[in-house]
């Protein structure tokens, strides 16, 4: 007997509640036309911090620890592809760490992001709604890792931010915004004065 796989809370909400709304609102006739989240990519750039040789290993350890704790995956070190003299970047030098989340880890991360991390942001009024590209992918940044409850700031020696990219398939900006709003993404409200 094969065990039934349980869906994450947001995945179940997407399939049971949001999919029919998307089909009705955008006039989709086939379920294969539905937009869906394909992956979430988290990036932390460290290139500008590596000039100080004394802190180099400390910075790398902090970033790897942070990404591992918030994503449940070990990050990958990314190297610079080109040398850029104005930014003091050499080809092949470490430039950042990244994690790509898919399937259940992606849904768990999005749930924790919207329900645990974002409410902890100081003076938070919502995320911008103009950060969609033509394909409907959404990008935004966090200025510090302290918003994640699993990070113990007493043990952190280096405060850093991160970029989060939410990638969609078969989507456009309107569909992606509607899908994220229905999932619970807190977009900033426009004052109607």
C-alpha distance (Angstrom), angle and dihedral (degrees) to the residues before:
residue distance angle dihedral
X1 . . .
X2 3.82 . .
X3 3.81 117.2 .
X4 3.79 115.1 -119.9
X5 3.80 112.1 -118.0
X6 3.79 113.0 -128.1
X7 3.77 118.0 -137.9
X8 3.78 123.9 -128.7
X9 3.79 116.5 -104.4
X10 3.82 96.0 -105.3
X11 3.81 93.5 42.2
X12 3.80 90.4 53.5
X13 3.81 90.5 47.0
X14 3.81 90.5 50.9
X15 3.81 94.2 49.7
X16 3.81 98.2 41.2
X17 3.82 105.7 32.7
X18 3.80 111.7 14.7
X19 3.83 100.2 42.3
X20 3.83 94.4 62.8
X21 3.82 90.4 46.5
X22 3.81 91.2 50.9
X23 3.82 91.6 49.4
X24 3.79 92.0 49.6
X25 3.83 97.6 42.9
X26 3.81 97.1 46.0
X27 3.83 98.0 33.6
X28 3.80 96.0 -117.0
X29 3.79 114.4 168.3
X30 3.80 100.9 -172.6
X31 3.81 129.2 50.9
X32 3.80 88.9 -135.2
X33 3.82 88.3 67.5
X34 3.80 92.0 61.3
X35 3.80 116.5 115.0
X36 3.79 113.7 -121.6
X37 3.77 138.0 -176.0
X38 3.78 108.3 -107.0
X39 3.81 101.7 179.2
X40 3.79 147.1 -18.9
X41 3.81 117.8 -134.9
X42 3.82 120.4 -161.5
X43 3.82 117.4 -164.0
X44 3.79 130.7 -174.4
X45 3.81 116.5 -174.0
X46 3.79 115.8 -147.9
X47 3.80 102.6 166.2
X48 3.80 97.2 104.9
X49 3.80 92.4 48.8
X50 3.79 96.0 55.2
X51 3.82 96.0 77.6
X52 3.80 89.1 87.1
X53 3.81 102.2 74.9
X54 3.82 93.4 -167.2
X55 3.81 93.0 61.5
X56 3.82 97.1 37.6
X57 3.83 97.7 101.7
X58 3.81 92.7 37.1
X59 3.81 91.4 54.8
X60 3.80 92.9 47.6
X61 3.83 91.8 48.6
X62 3.82 92.1 49.8
X63 3.81 93.5 49.1
X64 3.81 93.8 46.4
X65 3.81 90.7 47.6
X66 3.82 92.6 49.0
X67 3.80 95.1 48.5
X68 3.80 92.6 44.8
X69 3.81 92.2 51.5
X70 3.81 97.4 46.7
X71 3.81 97.6 40.0
X72 3.80 105.3 30.8
X73 3.81 89.2 -130.7
X74 3.78 133.1 94.6
X75 3.84 110.4 -110.5
X76 3.80 125.8 -123.0
X77 3.82 121.1 -124.5
X78 3.81 111.6 -124.5
X79 3.80 121.3 -153.2
X80 3.81 127.2 -149.0
X81 3.80 111.1 -96.9
X82 3.81 96.0 -158.5
X83 3.77 137.4 26.9
X84 3.81 113.7 -114.6
X85 3.80 113.6 -173.6
X86 3.82 95.7 -165.5
X87 3.81 91.0 59.2
X88 3.83 94.6 38.0
X89 3.81 90.2 -119.5
X90 3.78 121.6 149.3
X91 3.78 124.7 -160.6
X92 3.80 109.9 -97.7
X93 3.82 94.7 20.1
X94 3.83 117.8 130.2
X95 3.80 109.3 -93.6
X96 3.79 106.3 169.1
X97 3.77 151.5 -39.5
X98 3.78 127.4 -101.7
X99 3.78 140.2 -173.7
X100 3.81 126.1 -164.1
X101 3.81 114.9 -155.1
X102 3.78 123.1 -163.5
X103 3.82 137.2 173.5
X104 3.82 116.1 -10.3
X105 3.82 95.6 1.8
X106 3.80 89.3 53.0
X107 3.82 92.2 51.4
X108 3.82 92.6 46.1
X109 3.81 90.8 48.9
X110 3.82 92.8 49.7
X111 3.81 90.8 48.9
X112 3.82 92.0 51.6
X113 3.82 91.9 43.0
X114 3.81 95.1 53.7
X115 3.82 99.0 35.8
X116 3.82 104.7 33.0
X117 3.80 111.7 18.5
X118 3.81 104.3 37.8
X119 3.83 95.8 51.2
X120 3.83 87.5 55.6
X121 3.82 93.8 58.2
X122 3.79 110.4 111.5
X123 3.85 114.0 -113.5
X124 3.79 90.8 -1.5
X125 3.79 115.3 179.3
X126 3.78 98.1 167.4
X127 3.79 137.2 -77.7
X128 3.79 121.3 -71.4
X129 3.77 117.9 -94.2
X130 3.82 96.1 -151.5
X131 3.83 98.3 71.5
X132 3.82 96.6 93.3
X133 3.79 121.5 115.7
X134 3.83 124.7 -145.9
X135 3.81 92.2 -87.0
X136 3.82 91.6 53.3
X137 3.81 96.6 -106.6
X138 3.81 113.9 148.4
X139 3.82 126.2 -144.4
X140 3.78 131.5 -175.7
X141 3.77 139.7 149.5
X142 3.77 139.8 -130.1
X143 3.80 117.4 -145.9
X144 3.78 98.1 -146.9
X145 3.79 140.0 15.2
X146 3.84 93.4 -129.3
X147 3.82 91.5 93.0
X148 3.81 90.9 74.2
X149 3.82 111.2 87.5
X150 3.81 92.4 -147.9
X151 3.83 92.5 62.2
X152 3.81 113.9 90.9
X153 3.81 103.0 -150.0
X154 3.83 91.5 -165.3
X155 3.81 88.5 70.0
X156 3.82 95.9 43.8
X157 3.80 119.2 99.8
X158 3.80 97.7 179.1
X159 3.82 127.6 47.8
X160 3.80 114.9 -150.4
X161 3.77 141.0 160.9
X162 3.77 131.6 -134.4
X163 3.79 141.3 -144.8
X164 3.79 118.6 -129.3
X165 3.81 120.8 -161.9
X166 3.81 119.9 -169.7
X167 3.81 109.9 -160.5
X168 3.80 124.1 -157.0
X169 3.79 135.4 -166.3
X170 3.82 123.9 -141.6
X171 3.78 92.8 4.7
X172 3.79 146.4 120.7
X173 3.82 130.3 -158.9
X174 3.83 94.6 -88.3
X175 3.80 94.4 50.3
X176 3.80 92.9 44.1
X177 3.79 92.8 49.8
X178 3.81 91.5 48.8
X179 3.81 91.4 48.5
X180 3.82 93.4 48.6
X181 3.82 91.7 45.7
X182 3.78 90.9 52.4
X183 3.81 90.9 48.6
X184 3.81 89.2 55.0
X185 3.82 105.3 -97.3
X186 3.83 106.3 159.9
X187 3.82 104.7 -130.5
X188 3.81 116.7 -172.8
X189 3.77 114.4 -98.7
X190 3.76 121.9 -124.7
X191 3.79 112.5 -127.8
X192 3.77 109.7 -120.9
X193 3.81 101.9 -145.3
